[in-house]
Every structure is written in structure tokens, then in C-alpha cells.
Amino acid sequence: MRGTPAAARACILAAVLCAIWCALPAYAPDAPVPWGTAALLAALGIGCESAGRRVLAQGSGPLAAGSFLPILLTAVFLLPPAAAALVAVGGSLAGRVEQPPYAARRIWRAAQLALTCAAASWVHTALGGPATLGGGGAAPDFPRALLPACAAAVAFSLVLTALDGVILAAAERRPPLRTARTLLPRALGPHLVHALAGLMMAVLWRSPYGPLSALLVLLPMYLSCWVFAQYHREQAAHRATIRALVHAVDIKDAYTRGHSERVGRASVLIARELGMDESRVEGLRFAGILHDVGKLGVPTRVLRKDGPLTPEERRIMELHPEYGHEIVRGIGFLDEARDAILHHHERLDGSGYPYGLSGSRIPEFARVVAVADAFDAMTSTRSYRRARPVAAALAELERCAGSQFDPRMVRALDRALDRHGWSAADTAVTADEPHGPVDGAAGGALDGAVDGARRGPGPVPAARSAGHTVAGPRPPAGTRPSRVRRR
């Protein structure tokens, strides 16, 4: 337990002592403990948790994650509190621990689950739950058996969440009440579902068919856990893909490091304010994060040029949306995000690029990302000008709503920022090194598209923003990019 904070060590010690105190009554000479049932459930728990430590060859994640909980709740329903606490210990010590300190985490988990199972079993017994399970020739009493089972699951969630809040407060100084309010809603639903599986196992265990029939309940649980693990592995692969692409952009154009993540965050704020469902919100987050991935196709000398871009260099830079679309075209899970990557520099009045789309012909995702991109560009400090205040950036977006930006997206961002704010971390300096004093010479230019084009001597032309211009003239004729055919 070396390296564990003193307060956390004290919490672990207190939990262990309380768990021992809860389990001691099982060893009393006259304790009514069905040791055969307890031993079999403990062995099943150890087996499930040991299987959960194995990792599939094609990815990370436990093979049987989560199958331990129905066994614990079966013990809660079948055993007295002291014996239920003992069943939790073996599987907890055998289970998978993801992070160090491994010994401290295992000991804490064993003590935590022992206390949780003892409390849930006490609630189940106090409400007369054991009498509703049948056995000895009596039929189970449904639906009356559901009330004590659900009450025990709620007690299980409450105690588990409270103990999590205590240890996180001790180890990481997190506010315990806030932690509990965050964790409890996530835990309650799954625990109620596991309680129903545990109740089914308990009823079958006491039926004439015996424990063997109860074990059949574990098969669908294993299958559901396997599917759940597969889903999480797929999501982890998606996130790894996104991280790799963003990291590649950051390496090539480190000047805008952090910009992509902030555009993704602002896009999510807009999407939630518009009432999009969570699957589309996640897609918009991907779109915001990857909107500049096409910079991988732009020559590094253009991205890192210190002076103003020539017309030819501007044409090259303005191809980055099409390069980005080609890069992500084969990534199936991006779906609508691909359209945002291609069209986030289109303007509502049709003067944008690469295809000059206007109005509703511009995909919704692209209209969201365009506003998020411009907002972050204005509220981030560059080497050639200071960041604008959030209020000033919003005023500029509103001024250009209807011609450059979708007014609905601008209003949604305004409402979202009123509700959630935009922290200092969100508006951090994105340039690696400031290049001398900064000023407001860029005027209203929003440089989200060519953040890599460094300021040269003299004032910065408003048109330097390659399509993000809000004030100042549009680029001269002939600077529109050539059409790259979408394959």
C-alpha cells in the first residue's frame, strides 16, 4: 500500500475492520449458515472473477466482466448477512484490478463488497424476503418477492456508492456528495437488473431442481457481458482511431494544438442545445475533433509558413476539407461527420468552399462545426493577436449570422454558453511560442482554417482566414480551390 494517501489507508483499514465485524457472526456455534450454499456461491464468484481477468487476444477488456454481481445478489437473497459478506471476499480478491496500487485496491474492494452485501442481505431479511423464495415444497411468492429483492438492490447501490464517495474523497479529495450524486444514477439501474437475475437464481436454487438449474441463469449473463465487452472494445477502437488522427495533425501543425478538441467540445454544446440524440451528439464531437484532419495533406512548408500566404498557397490550403474527407472516407462509424469535415467552410450565402453550397444544402453537422470552429478561433490567443472575450466573439458570430453562419447554430451556442460557460482551459493559448507582442491587427478575421499561417511583417489581411473571414473583403477572384473529384 506504499504510495496510498494516509487518509485512504485509514479508510481501507476502517472498512476491513467493519467487514470483519460483519462476518464474525457467521462463525458463532449456533449461526444458521448453510455452509454448502455459501461455499458453492463463493467458488462461483471466484471462478467468474478469475475468468474476468483473462483478456481476449484481439483487444483489451475482460471476458466475463460484470458476471460477479448476480452471484453476489444471489448470496444476498439466500444467505444471512454475515455469510453473504464472506461470499463477496473471495471473488473480490481474485478479480481484475486495472491500476496500481493493486493490493490496496483489492483489499478495499473486498471490504467494500463485504459491507455492501451484508447491508443488502440485512434489508432483504428485514422485509421478509427469504420467506418469499419458496423451497421445502413451497412455491415462491410472486410478485411479493420483488419488493424485498428490489429494496436489497437499492441498499446495495446506496452503500456501494457511499463507500466509493468516501474513498474518492480520501484518496483524490473529491467532494463525496457530488461523487455520490454522479455515481448513484449509473449504478442503480444495472444493480436492479442484476438483482432480478439473482432473484431468479435464488428461486431456482431453492426449487426441486436445485443449484444446477440456477447456474443456467449465468449463461445468458455471460453472453450479455461478452456482447457488452465487445461493444466497449469497439468504442475504444473508435476513440483510438480519433486520437491517432488528431495526434498526427498536432505533430504536423503543433501551432493549433488543442484547437480540435475545443471545437469538438463546442460542437457538443450546440448539438445538445438543439436537442439532438446522443448518437448524433457523439458524431458531432468526432466531426469537431477531426474537422482539420485534411491538414495532413497540406505541405508542411505551407502550414508552418511565417509570412502571408501567396494565392497559390491559399488554393492549396483551401483543399484541406477535401483532403480530410478522403482521409476519413473509409471510416464507417464517422457517418455524418464526414460531411462536416468536407463542408465546414461553406457559407450560408454560397460564397464558401469547396463547392459553394448555400442555405440548407450545407449539411447540418457542417453548419454546427463552422460556428464552433469560428468561435474557438476567436477566443484562442494566436501569436499575431490576442484572444477575444467570449461576449465579443458571440457578437461577431451574431453579426455574420445569415450570411456566413446559420443563425440557429449561433443562437444555440449563445444559450449553451449562458448555461455552461466556457472555462479558461477552453480558451487557452494554442500557439506553442508567442512571436513577440500581440495586437488586434487581424480585425474580425476568424482564422480557424489556416491557424498554421503565421503572421508576417505588417498588418494581417482579413482574407488570410481562408474562408473564415467575418470582417474585411473576400479573397480575390481566382483563389477558389480546384474541384477535387470525390471518389
C-alpha positions as CSV (number, residue, x, y, z in Angstrom):
1,M,0.0,0.0,0.0
2,R,3.0,2.2,-0.4
3,G,2.1,5.5,-2.2
4,T,-1.5,5.3,-1.0
5,P,-2.5,8.6,0.8
6,A,-2.8,8.3,4.6
7,A,-6.5,9.2,4.6
8,A,-7.2,6.4,2.0
9,R,-5.2,3.9,4.1
10,A,-7.3,4.9,7.1
11,C,-10.5,4.3,5.1
12,I,-9.3,0.9,3.9
13,L,-8.4,-0.1,7.4
14,A,-11.7,1.0,8.8
15,A,-13.6,-0.8,6.0
16,V,-11.6,-4.0,6.7
17,L,-12.4,-3.9,10.4
18,C,-16.1,-3.3,9.7
19,A,-16.2,-6.1,7.2
20,I,-14.6,-8.5,9.8
21,W,-17.1,-7.4,12.4
22,C,-20.0,-8.1,9.9
23,A,-18.6,-11.5,9.0
24,L,-17.8,-12.7,12.6
25,P,-21.4,-13.8,13.5
26,A,-21.2,-16.5,10.8
27,Y,-18.7,-18.3,13.0
28,A,-20.9,-18.4,16.0
29,P,-21.6,-22.0,17.1
30,D,-25.4,-21.6,16.7
31,A,-25.2,-19.5,13.5
32,P,-27.8,-20.7,10.9
33,V,-25.4,-20.6,8.0
34,P,-25.9,-23.0,5.1
35,W,-22.2,-23.5,4.5
36,G,-22.6,-25.7,1.4
37,T,-24.6,-22.9,-0.3
38,A,-22.1,-20.3,0.8
39,A,-19.1,-22.4,-0.3
40,L,-20.6,-23.1,-3.8
41,L,-21.5,-19.4,-4.3
42,A,-18.1,-18.3,-3.2
43,A,-16.5,-20.8,-5.6
44,L,-18.7,-19.5,-8.4
45,G,-17.7,-15.9,-7.6
46,I,-14.0,-16.7,-7.7
47,G,-14.5,-18.6,-11.0
48,C,-16.3,-15.7,-12.6
49,E,-13.8,-13.1,-11.4
50,S,-10.8,-15.3,-12.4
51,A,-12.3,-15.6,-15.9
52,G,-12.8,-11.9,-16.0
53,R,-9.0,-11.4,-15.6
54,R,-8.4,-13.1,-19.0
55,V,-8.1,-10.8,-22.0
56,L,-9.2,-11.7,-25.5
57,A,-6.4,-11.8,-28.0
58,Q,-7.9,-9.2,-30.3
59,G,-8.3,-6.5,-27.8
60,S,-8.5,-5.3,-24.2
61,G,-11.3,-6.0,-21.8
62,P,-12.4,-8.8,-19.5
63,L,-14.0,-11.8,-21.0
64,A,-16.7,-12.0,-18.3
65,A,-16.9,-8.6,-16.8
66,G,-19.9,-8.0,-14.6
67,S,-21.0,-11.6,-14.1
68,F,-19.9,-11.5,-10.5
69,L,-22.8,-9.2,-9.4
70,P,-25.7,-11.7,-9.9
71,I,-23.8,-14.2,-7.8
72,L,-23.4,-11.6,-5.0
73,L,-27.0,-10.8,-5.1
74,T,-28.0,-14.4,-5.1
75,A,-25.9,-14.7,-1.9
76,V,-27.7,-11.7,-0.5
77,F,-31.1,-13.4,-1.1
78,L,-30.1,-16.9,0.1
79,L,-27.7,-16.3,3.0
80,P,-27.8,-14.4,6.3
81,P,-25.8,-11.1,6.3
82,A,-22.6,-12.5,7.8
83,A,-22.4,-15.3,5.2
84,A,-23.2,-13.0,2.3
85,A,-20.3,-10.8,3.4
86,L,-17.9,-13.8,3.3
87,V,-19.1,-14.8,-0.3
88,A,-18.0,-11.4,-1.6
89,V,-14.5,-11.6,-0.2
90,G,-13.1,-14.5,-2.4
91,G,-14.2,-13.2,-5.7
92,S,-13.1,-9.6,-4.9
93,L,-9.6,-10.7,-4.1
94,A,-9.5,-12.8,-7.3
95,G,-10.8,-10.1,-9.5
96,R,-9.1,-7.9,-12.1
97,V,-7.5,-4.6,-10.9
98,E,-6.7,-2.1,-13.7
99,Q,-4.4,0.3,-11.9
100,P,-1.9,0.4,-9.1
101,P,-1.8,0.2,-6.1
102,Y,-3.1,-3.3,-6.8
103,A,-3.0,-4.7,-3.3
104,A,-4.8,-1.6,-1.8
105,R,-7.4,-1.7,-4.4
106,R,-8.1,-5.4,-4.0
107,I,-8.3,-5.2,-0.2
108,W,-10.6,-2.1,-0.5
109,R,-12.9,-3.9,-3.0
110,A,-13.2,-7.0,-0.8
111,A,-14.0,-5.0,2.3
112,Q,-16.4,-2.7,0.3
113,L,-18.4,-5.6,-1.3
114,A,-18.5,-7.5,2.0
115,L,-20.1,-4.5,3.7
116,T,-22.4,-3.9,0.8
117,C,-23.6,-7.5,0.7
118,A,-24.1,-7.6,4.4
119,A,-26.2,-4.4,4.3
120,A,-28.3,-5.6,1.3
121,S,-28.9,-9.0,3.0
122,W,-30.0,-7.3,6.2
123,V,-32.6,-5.3,4.2
124,H,-33.8,-8.4,2.4
125,T,-34.1,-10.3,5.6
126,A,-35.8,-7.4,7.4
127,L,-38.5,-7.2,4.7
128,G,-39.2,-11.0,4.9
129,G,-37.5,-11.8,1.6
130,P,-36.3,-15.3,2.4
131,A,-39.8,-16.5,3.1
132,T,-40.9,-15.4,-0.4
133,L,-38.3,-17.5,-2.3
134,G,-40.1,-20.8,-1.7
135,G,-38.3,-24.1,-1.1
136,G,-39.1,-27.1,1.0
137,G,-42.1,-27.9,-1.1
138,A,-43.5,-24.3,-1.0
139,A,-43.9,-22.3,-4.2
140,P,-42.2,-18.9,-4.5
141,D,-44.4,-15.9,-3.6
142,F,-44.6,-13.7,-6.7
143,P,-44.9,-10.8,-7.1
144,R,-44.3,-10.2,-3.3
145,A,-40.7,-11.4,-3.7
146,L,-39.9,-8.5,-5.9
147,L,-40.3,-5.9,-3.2
148,P,-37.6,-7.1,-0.8
149,A,-35.4,-8.0,-3.8
150,C,-35.6,-4.5,-5.2
151,A,-35.1,-2.9,-1.8
152,A,-32.0,-5.0,-1.3
153,A,-30.7,-3.9,-4.7
154,V,-31.3,-0.2,-3.8
155,A,-29.5,-0.8,-0.5
156,F,-26.7,-2.4,-2.4
157,S,-26.4,0.6,-4.7
158,L,-26.6,3.1,-1.9
159,V,-23.9,1.5,0.3
160,L,-21.6,0.8,-2.6
161,T,-21.9,4.4,-3.9
162,A,-21.4,5.9,-0.4
163,L,-18.2,3.9,0.1
164,D,-17.0,4.9,-3.3
165,G,-17.6,8.5,-2.4
166,V,-15.7,8.1,0.9
167,I,-12.6,6.5,-0.7
168,L,-12.5,9.0,-3.6
169,A,-12.7,11.9,-1.1
170,A,-9.9,10.4,0.9
171,A,-7.7,9.4,-2.0
172,E,-8.4,12.2,-4.5
173,R,-10.1,14.9,-2.4
174,R,-13.3,14.7,-4.5
175,P,-16.5,16.1,-2.8
176,P,-18.2,12.9,-1.5
177,L,-21.8,14.2,-2.1
178,R,-21.1,15.2,-5.6
179,T,-19.4,11.9,-6.3
180,A,-22.4,10.0,-4.9
181,R,-24.8,12.0,-7.0
182,T,-22.8,11.2,-10.1
183,L,-22.3,7.5,-9.4
184,L,-25.7,6.5,-8.0
185,P,-27.8,7.0,-11.1
186,R,-25.3,5.0,-13.1
187,A,-25.3,2.2,-10.6
188,L,-28.9,1.8,-9.6
189,G,-30.3,0.6,-13.0
190,P,-27.7,-2.1,-13.5
191,H,-28.0,-3.3,-9.9
192,L,-31.7,-3.7,-10.3
193,V,-31.3,-5.7,-13.4
194,H,-28.6,-7.9,-11.7
195,A,-31.0,-8.2,-8.7
196,L,-33.7,-9.8,-11.0
197,A,-31.1,-12.3,-12.3
198,G,-30.0,-13.0,-8.7
199,L,-33.6,-13.5,-7.6
200,M,-34.2,-15.9,-10.5
201,M,-31.1,-17.9,-9.4
202,A,-32.2,-17.9,-5.7
203,V,-35.7,-19.2,-6.6
204,L,-34.3,-21.9,-8.8
205,W,-31.7,-22.8,-6.2
206,R,-34.4,-23.5,-3.7
207,S,-36.6,-25.3,-6.2
208,P,-36.7,-29.1,-6.6
209,Y,-34.3,-28.7,-9.5
210,G,-31.5,-27.4,-7.2
211,P,-28.4,-25.4,-7.7
212,L,-27.6,-26.8,-11.1
213,S,-30.7,-25.3,-12.6
214,A,-29.7,-21.9,-11.0
215,L,-26.4,-22.0,-12.8
216,L,-28.2,-21.9,-16.2
217,V,-29.1,-18.3,-15.4
218,L,-25.4,-17.4,-15.7
219,L,-25.2,-18.5,-19.3
220,P,-27.3,-15.5,-20.7
221,M,-25.4,-13.3,-18.3
222,Y,-22.1,-14.4,-19.7
223,L,-23.4,-13.8,-23.2
224,S,-24.7,-10.3,-22.4
225,C,-21.4,-9.5,-20.7
226,W,-19.5,-10.7,-23.7
227,V,-21.6,-8.5,-26.1
228,F,-21.2,-5.6,-23.7
229,A,-17.4,-6.1,-23.7
230,Q,-17.3,-6.3,-27.5
231,Y,-19.2,-3.0,-27.7
232,H,-16.8,-1.3,-25.4
233,R,-13.8,-2.7,-27.3
234,E,-15.3,-1.3,-30.5
235,Q,-15.8,2.1,-28.8
236,A,-12.3,2.0,-27.6
237,A,-11.0,1.3,-31.1
238,H,-13.0,4.2,-32.4
239,R,-11.5,6.5,-29.8
240,A,-8.0,5.2,-30.6
241,T,-8.6,6.0,-34.3
242,I,-9.7,9.5,-33.5
243,R,-6.8,10.1,-31.1
244,A,-4.3,8.8,-33.7
245,L,-5.6,11.1,-36.4
246,V,-5.7,14.2,-34.1
247,H,-2.2,13.4,-32.8
248,A,-0.9,13.2,-36.4
249,V,-2.4,16.7,-37.1
250,D,-0.9,18.1,-33.9
251,I,2.5,16.8,-34.8
252,K,2.3,18.3,-38.3
253,D,0.7,21.6,-37.1
254,A,1.5,21.9,-33.4
255,Y,0.6,25.6,-33.6
256,T,-3.1,24.8,-33.3
257,R,-2.7,22.1,-30.6
258,G,-5.9,21.8,-28.5
259,H,-8.0,23.6,-31.2
260,S,-9.6,20.4,-32.5
261,E,-10.6,19.2,-29.0
262,R,-12.2,22.6,-28.2
263,V,-14.1,22.6,-31.5
264,G,-15.4,19.2,-30.6
265,R,-16.5,20.4,-27.2
266,A,-18.2,23.5,-28.6
267,S,-20.0,21.3,-31.2
268,V,-21.3,19.1,-28.5
269,L,-22.7,22.1,-26.6
270,I,-24.5,23.3,-29.7
271,A,-25.8,19.8,-30.5
272,R,-27.2,19.3,-27.0
273,E,-28.8,22.7,-27.1
274,L,-30.5,21.7,-30.4
275,G,-31.9,18.6,-28.7
276,M,-30.0,16.1,-30.9
277,D,-30.0,12.5,-29.7
278,E,-26.8,11.2,-28.1
279,S,-25.7,9.2,-31.1
280,R,-25.7,12.3,-33.2
281,V,-24.0,14.3,-30.4
282,E,-21.2,11.8,-30.4
283,G,-20.9,12.1,-34.2
284,L,-20.7,15.8,-33.9
285,R,-18.0,15.5,-31.3
286,F,-16.0,13.4,-33.8
287,A,-16.7,15.9,-36.6
288,G,-15.4,18.8,-34.5
289,I,-12.3,17.0,-33.4
290,L,-11.5,15.8,-37.0
291,H,-12.6,18.9,-38.9
292,D,-9.0,19.9,-39.7
293,V,-7.6,16.4,-40.4
294,G,-7.2,17.3,-44.0
295,K,-4.2,19.4,-43.0
296,L,-2.3,16.1,-43.2
297,G,-2.5,16.5,-46.9
298,V,-1.2,20.1,-46.9
299,P,2.5,20.6,-47.3
300,T,4.2,21.4,-44.0
301,R,6.0,24.4,-45.6
302,V,2.6,26.0,-46.1
303,L,1.2,25.1,-42.7
304,R,4.3,26.5,-40.9
305,K,5.0,29.5,-43.1
306,D,5.6,32.6,-41.1
307,G,4.6,35.2,-43.7
308,P,1.4,35.8,-45.6
309,L,0.2,33.0,-48.0
310,T,0.5,33.5,-51.7
311,P,-2.6,33.0,-53.8
312,E,-1.3,29.5,-54.9
313,E,-0.6,28.6,-51.2
314,R,-4.1,29.7,-50.4
315,R,-5.5,27.4,-53.0
316,I,-3.5,24.6,-51.5
317,M,-4.7,25.4,-48.0
318,E,-8.3,25.5,-49.2
319,L,-8.1,21.9,-50.3
320,H,-7.8,20.7,-46.8
321,P,-11.5,19.9,-46.4
322,E,-11.4,17.6,-49.4
323,Y,-8.2,16.0,-48.2
324,G,-9.9,15.4,-44.9
325,H,-12.9,13.8,-46.5
326,E,-10.7,11.5,-48.4
327,I,-8.7,10.5,-45.3
328,V,-11.8,9.5,-43.3
329,R,-14.0,8.3,-46.2
330,G,-13.4,4.6,-45.3
331,I,-14.1,5.0,-41.5
332,G,-17.7,3.8,-41.3
333,F,-18.6,5.0,-37.8
334,L,-18.0,8.6,-38.7
335,D,-21.1,8.7,-40.8
336,E,-22.4,12.3,-40.8
337,A,-19.1,13.6,-39.5
338,R,-17.6,13.1,-42.9
339,D,-19.9,15.7,-44.4
340,A,-18.9,18.2,-41.7
341,I,-15.3,17.6,-42.5
342,L,-15.9,18.3,-46.2
343,H,-18.3,21.3,-45.9
344,H,-17.4,23.1,-42.7
345,H,-16.0,26.1,-44.7
346,E,-19.2,26.5,-46.8
347,R,-21.0,29.8,-46.2
348,L,-24.8,30.3,-45.9
349,D,-24.7,32.8,-48.8
350,G,-22.9,30.3,-51.1
351,S,-19.5,32.1,-51.2
352,G,-17.7,29.4,-49.2
353,Y,-15.7,26.4,-50.4
354,P,-15.0,23.8,-51.6
355,Y,-18.4,23.5,-53.5
356,G,-20.1,26.9,-52.9
357,L,-23.1,25.3,-51.2
358,S,-25.7,27.7,-49.7
359,G,-28.5,27.6,-47.1
360,S,-30.0,24.2,-46.2
361,R,-27.9,22.5,-48.9
362,I,-25.0,22.7,-46.4
363,P,-25.2,19.6,-44.1
364,E,-26.4,20.3,-40.6
365,F,-23.2,18.9,-39.0
366,A,-21.1,21.3,-41.2
367,R,-23.1,24.3,-40.1
368,V,-22.6,23.4,-36.4
369,V,-18.9,22.8,-36.8
370,A,-18.5,26.1,-38.7
371,V,-19.8,28.0,-35.8
372,A,-17.8,26.1,-33.2
373,D,-14.6,26.4,-35.3
374,A,-15.0,30.2,-35.7
375,F,-15.8,30.6,-32.0
376,D,-12.7,28.8,-30.8
377,A,-10.5,30.6,-33.4
378,M,-11.7,34.0,-32.0
379,T,-11.4,33.1,-28.3
380,S,-7.9,31.5,-28.6
381,T,-4.7,33.6,-28.4
382,R,-2.6,33.4,-31.5
383,S,1.0,34.7,-31.9
384,Y,-0.3,37.6,-34.0
385,R,-3.3,38.7,-31.9
386,R,-4.9,38.3,-28.5
387,A,-8.0,36.1,-27.8
388,R,-11.3,37.9,-27.9
389,P,-13.6,37.8,-24.9
390,V,-16.4,35.3,-25.3
391,A,-19.0,38.1,-25.5
392,A,-17.2,39.8,-28.3
393,A,-16.8,36.5,-30.2
394,L,-20.5,35.8,-29.9
395,A,-21.4,39.3,-31.0
396,E,-19.2,38.8,-34.2
397,L,-20.9,35.5,-34.8
398,E,-24.4,37.1,-34.5
399,R,-23.3,39.9,-36.8
400,C,-22.4,37.3,-39.5
401,A,-25.4,35.0,-38.9
402,G,-27.5,34.7,-42.0
403,S,-24.6,35.4,-44.5
404,Q,-21.8,33.2,-43.2
405,F,-23.2,31.2,-40.3
406,D,-26.6,29.5,-39.6
407,P,-28.4,31.8,-37.1
408,R,-29.9,28.8,-35.4
409,M,-26.5,27.4,-34.6
410,V,-25.3,30.7,-33.3
411,R,-28.3,31.1,-31.0
412,A,-27.8,27.6,-29.7
413,L,-24.1,28.3,-28.9
414,D,-25.1,31.5,-27.2
415,R,-27.7,29.7,-25.0
416,A,-25.3,26.8,-24.2
417,L,-22.6,29.2,-23.1
418,D,-25.1,31.1,-20.9
419,R,-25.9,27.8,-19.3
420,H,-22.5,26.1,-19.1
421,G,-19.9,28.8,-19.6
422,W,-16.5,28.5,-21.4
423,S,-13.7,27.9,-18.9
424,A,-10.2,29.3,-19.0
425,A,-9.0,25.8,-20.0
426,D,-11.2,26.0,-23.1
427,T,-9.7,29.3,-24.2
428,A,-6.0,28.5,-23.5
429,V,-3.2,29.7,-25.7
430,T,-2.8,27.4,-28.7
431,A,0.4,28.7,-30.1
432,D,3.5,26.9,-28.9
433,E,5.5,30.0,-28.6
434,P,4.4,33.7,-28.8
435,H,6.2,35.6,-31.5
436,G,6.5,39.0,-30.0
437,P,3.7,41.4,-28.9
438,V,0.2,40.6,-30.0
439,D,-2.4,43.1,-31.2
440,G,-5.7,43.2,-32.8
441,A,-4.5,43.8,-36.3
442,A,-6.4,40.9,-37.6
443,G,-9.7,42.7,-37.1
444,G,-12.6,40.4,-37.4
445,A,-10.7,37.7,-39.3
446,L,-11.6,34.2,-38.0
447,D,-8.5,32.1,-38.7
448,G,-9.8,28.6,-37.8
449,A,-9.0,27.2,-41.2
450,V,-5.4,28.4,-41.5
451,D,-4.2,28.6,-37.9
452,G,-0.8,27.4,-39.3
453,A,-0.3,30.5,-41.4
454,R,1.9,32.7,-39.2
455,R,1.8,36.4,-39.1
456,G,4.4,38.1,-41.2
457,P,5.6,41.7,-41.0
458,G,2.9,44.3,-41.4
459,P,-0.9,44.0,-40.8
460,V,-2.6,40.7,-41.2
461,P,-5.1,40.8,-44.1
462,A,-8.6,39.9,-43.1
463,A,-8.8,37.5,-46.0
464,R,-6.0,35.4,-44.5
465,S,-8.6,33.2,-42.8
466,A,-9.2,31.1,-45.9
467,G,-13.0,31.2,-45.7
468,H,-13.5,32.2,-42.1
469,T,-13.4,35.9,-42.8
470,V,-16.1,37.8,-40.9
471,A,-14.9,41.3,-41.5
472,G,-13.0,42.6,-44.4
473,P,-13.1,41.7,-48.1
474,R,-13.5,38.2,-49.5
475,P,-10.4,36.6,-51.2
476,P,-9.6,38.0,-54.6
477,A,-11.2,36.3,-57.6
478,G,-9.4,33.2,-58.8
479,T,-8.4,31.9,-55.3
480,R,-11.2,29.4,-55.1
481,P,-9.8,25.8,-54.9
482,S,-9.9,23.5,-57.8
483,R,-12.6,20.9,-57.5
484,V,-11.2,17.6,-56.3
485,R,-13.5,14.8,-57.5
486,R,-15.0,12.8,-54.6
487,R,-14.3,9.2,-55.3
